Amino acid sequence: MSAASPTRSGPCASDAPSRPHTRASLAAQLRRLGVRPGAAVLVHAGLRSLGFVCGGPQAVALALRDALGPAGTLVVPTHTPENSDPAGWRNPPVPEDWWPVIRAEAPGFDPAVTPSRFMGALAETVRCWPGARRSDHPYVSFAALGPAAERIVSDHPLAGMLGPGSPLGRLYEEDADVLLLGVDHGSHTSLHLAEYRQPAPPRRRLGAAVGTPDGGRTWAWWDDVAVDESDFPQLGVDLEATGAVRIGPVGDGTGRLMRQRAAVDFAVGWLARNRRTEDG
């Protein structure tokens, strides 16, 4: 029996590029966009927009590493939003009498084996890469690959999960970049760091299944900032109007590259001016 031929969806042949995108061609585009050798870069990616890439997510990861060079560090979100309190699930909700079962039986988060969810193929590729390091937060972990990986992802606090002590805060200390690859600012996780800098951000109770050192599991609760990305797309439009974001082609898609510090510092003021609170 012969192997099945690969199929692909997307543009018809007449609309296809003259040649497929490759590791080398993507790396060249990333360099032109401004990816800095030796830097740390947090990447959020929707690879479908890149079109046909010879080698798929693996080639994209290799191209990013080529552009960063051996001294650079590639970081991706490896969040696990389904590992959360089922009382808050909305898409879809589950019956209330299921909640105790889920809290008692959901496997504890294990950085080595728990897959990310909804983060895309690039995030999973980096998470599984030999030598990658992953933070141990059961809800909003990050994975990193490169010399600064351990420094960025270690000691991720349960509370303050996207705050100054988190990998996002470490990236701020590193003067890292953010690359939005085929996605917009609605996926720009670093902007949550600005929410923690507001004078009195709203808070909520969170829960997740956590693995224990003896191989068991427990359910953990913590209070944290009630993060909200609903206005990030407009925040991003206004950020781009300042000239802080470099925009250019990557594959068939669009890359948006910026210094994380500039984006977060802008977002602190933007949120203070534009977000309504219960008092105003």
Residue pairs with C-beta under 8 A, 6 or more apart in sequence:
8 52
10 16
10 48
10 51
10 52
11 51
16 51
16 52
17 51
17 52
17 252
20 52
20 53
20 54
21 50
21 51
21 52
21 53
21 54
21 59
21 251
21 252
22 53
22 54
22 55
22 59
23 54
23 55
23 59
23 62
23 63
23 66
24 63
24 66
26 50
26 53
26 59
26 60
26 63
26 250
26 251
27 62
27 63
27 64
27 66
27 67
29 248
29 249
29 250
29 251
29 255
30 63
30 64
30 67
30 179
30 250
30 255
31 67
32 248
33 179
33 246
33 248
33 250
33 255
33 257
34 246
34 257
35 41
35 64
35 67
35 68
35 177
35 179
35 257
36 68
36 72
36 177
37 67
37 68
37 69
37 71
37 72
38 68
38 69
38 71
38 72
39 68
39 72
39 73
39 175
39 176
39 177
40 72
40 73
40 74
40 75
40 144
40 146
40 148
40 152
40 171
40 174
40 176
40 177
41 64
41 68
41 72
41 73
41 74
41 75
41 176
41 177
41 178
41 179
42 75
42 76
42 77
42 142
42 168
42 171
42 176
42 177
42 178
42 179
42 189
42 190
42 260
43 64
43 74
43 75
43 76
43 122
43 178
43 179
43 181
44 76
44 77
44 120
44 178
44 179
44 180
44 181
44 183
44 187
44 188
44 189
45 60
45 76
45 120
45 122
45 123
45 179
45 181
45 182
45 183
46 120
46 181
46 182
46 183
46 187
46 253
47 53
47 56
47 57
47 60
47 120
47 121
47 122
47 181
47 182
48 182
49 182
49 183
49 251
49 252
49 253
49 254
50 60
50 181
50 182
50 250
50 251
50 252
50 253
51 251
51 252
51 253
53 59
53 60
53 251
55 62
56 121
57 121
57 122
57 124
57 125
58 125
60 122
60 125
60 181
61 74
61 122
61 125
61 126
61 129
64 74
64 179
65 72
65 74
65 145
65 146
68 74
68 146
70 147
71 146
71 147
72 146
72 147
73 144
73 145
73 146
73 147
73 148
73 149
73 152
73 174
74 126
74 144
74 145
74 146
75 142
75 143
75 144
75 145
75 149
75 152
75 153
75 167
75 171
75 176
76 119
76 122
76 123
76 126
76 127
76 142
76 143
76 144
77 116
77 119
77 123
77 140
77 141
77 142
77 189
78 116
78 119
78 123
78 124
78 127
78 134
78 141
78 142
78 143
79 116
79 117
79 118
79 119
79 139
79 140
79 141
80 109
80 114
80 115
80 116
80 117
80 138
80 139
80 140
80 141
80 208
81 117
81 118
81 139
82 117
83 106
83 109
83 114
83 138
83 139
83 208
83 209
84 139
84 206
84 207
84 208
85 99
85 103
85 205
85 206
85 207
85 208
86 94
86 98
86 99
86 102
86 103
87 96
87 99
94 102
103 207
103 209
103 219
104 219
106 209
106 217
107 114
107 209
107 211
107 217
108 138
108 209
108 210
108 211
108 212
108 216
108 217
108 218
109 136
109 137
109 138
109 139
109 141
109 208
109 209
109 210
109 211
110 211
111 134
111 135
111 136
111 141
112 134
115 124
115 127
116 123
116 124
116 127
116 141
122 181
123 143
126 132
126 143
126 144
126 145
127 134
127 143
129 145
131 145
131 149
132 143
132 144
132 145
132 149
133 143
133 144
133 145
133 149
133 150
133 152
133 153
133 154
134 141
134 142
134 143
134 144
134 153
135 141
135 142
135 143
135 153
135 154
135 156
135 166
135 167
136 156
137 156
137 157
137 158
137 161
137 166
138 158
138 208
138 209
138 210
138 220
139 161
139 206
139 208
140 161
140 162
140 166
141 153
141 156
142 152
142 153
142 156
142 167
142 168
143 153
144 150
144 152
144 153
144 167
148 174
151 170
151 174
152 167
152 170
152 171
152 174
153 167
153 170
155 165
156 165
156 166
156 167
157 163
157 165
157 166
158 220
158 222
159 222
159 223
159 224
160 166
160 196
160 224
160 225
161 206
161 224
162 168
162 189
162 192
162 193
162 195
162 196
162 225
162 227
163 169
163 193
163 196
163 225
164 172
164 193
164 196
166 193
168 189
168 190
168 192
168 193
169 193
171 190
171 260
172 190
172 193
172 260
172 261
172 264
175 259
175 260
175 261
176 259
176 260
177 257
177 258
177 259
177 260
178 188
178 190
178 257
178 258
178 259
178 260
178 263
179 255
179 256
179 257
180 187
180 188
180 255
180 256
180 257
181 250
181 253
181 255
182 250
182 251
182 253
182 254
182 255
184 233
184 236
184 256
185 191
185 232
185 233
185 235
185 236
185 237
185 239
185 256
186 229
186 232
186 233
186 236
188 229
188 232
188 236
188 263
190 260
190 263
190 264
191 229
191 232
191 235
191 236
191 263
191 264
191 267
192 225
192 227
192 229
193 264
193 267
194 264
194 265
194 267
194 268
194 270
194 271
195 201
195 225
195 227
195 228
195 271
196 225
197 264
197 268
198 268
198 271
198 272
198 275
200 277
201 225
201 226
202 225
202 226
202 277
202 278
203 223
203 224
203 225
203 226
204 223
204 224
204 225
204 226
205 221
205 222
205 223
206 221
206 222
206 223
206 224
207 219
207 220
207 221
207 222
208 219
208 220
209 217
209 218
209 219
209 220
210 217
210 218
210 219
210 220
211 217
212 218
231 274
231 275
234 274
235 267
235 270
235 271
235 274
236 245
238 266
238 270
239 245
239 258
239 263
239 266
239 267
239 270
240 247
240 256
242 266
244 258
244 259
244 262
244 263
244 266
245 256
245 257
245 258
245 263
246 256
246 257
246 258
247 254
247 255
247 256
247 257
248 254
248 255
248 257
249 255
